[in-house]
Amino acid sequence: MPVPTRTIQSRPHSQAKVQILVRSSLRSSTGSSANRRRAQDLVWSWVGTKWPRLGVSMDERGLPQLERTAPGVQLSVTTNPESNTWTLSVANNERDGTRTWMTSAMVTAKGDTDLLDVQTSCAGRPDAPLVVAPPGVLGLWVERLELEDGGVSVLSEPREVCDADQLKGFCEHVHSPERKLPIIALTSNPHSRFYGVDPHGLAQVVRGLAHVAYVAPEMTAAVEAQVGADFALHAGAARIYKPDFSRSAAPQAHPLLKDPRPAGASKTDDPGAFRRLLCRHICALSVEATAAM
């Protein structure tokens, strides 16, 4: 579900169109008031590290409503007892005034579980260079809380698929109707550990937005038997299995992305290009997926 966003009242962008860049909606396997407080504390830790000038005290954190401003940044916190929802929104201007960035984090109690939502958007010059990346608070939630997606933990590490049990779990998760996050699946050639992108570095970048798995070459035929030839794995490329996977889907529905560097390019020539491409794609998918919810 979309996260409510409060826009900073900055004159240069008061009429600018807001562009949503990243969204994530995660479920905690541990639902409790202590768990929600922990999630909120992690949001406050992120704010304090990134914008220490806001200077919010521990007593102020407990207030049901809070507004705080500092040069170029504005903070708003609201608590809705009726919906058991706590929302923190922060907006900050770039130093050159090109854009205003807005991030909202929301913690909601729902039955016996807790829902954690985050959204990043921006307003400003559409022709200015734009670097899209998940907000740091999302990484803190993944690292410090017990989050799950379709019965599988949400981690900042890739999953290895190299034996029969791991293969079974991987294929079940790909087909799970409960899965809400995409899976990025990598593989290599036999006798090689080159996946096109470092699985561990990629998992860190997309944590909270996607799962990452690296499949042993000898397992790729078994994966193909489960997903179909149109969605097979290819060495050095990344197969993205979006939620609601079906082997009867159009091939482009679950794309195979390749390293954007030209053939023959050195592995040391802009080694982060493929990871950035995958991150941008996953961020775009996060907006597409939650808009349809």
Secondary structure, DSSP 8 states (H G I E B T S, - for coil): ----------GGGTT--EEEEEEEEEEESS-SHHHHHHHHHHHHHHHHHH-GGG---HHHHT-SEEEEEETTEEEEEEEEGGGTEEEEEEEEE-TTSSEEEEEEEEEEEETTEEEEEEEEEEEE-TTS-------HHHHHHHHHS-EEETTEE--SS-EEE-SHHHHHHHHHHHH-TT--S-EEEEE--TT----SS-HHHHHHHTTTT-EEEEE-GGGHHHHHHHH-GGG---TTEEEEE-SS--TTS-GGGS-EEE--S-TT--TTSSTTHHHHHHHHHHHHHHHHHHHT-
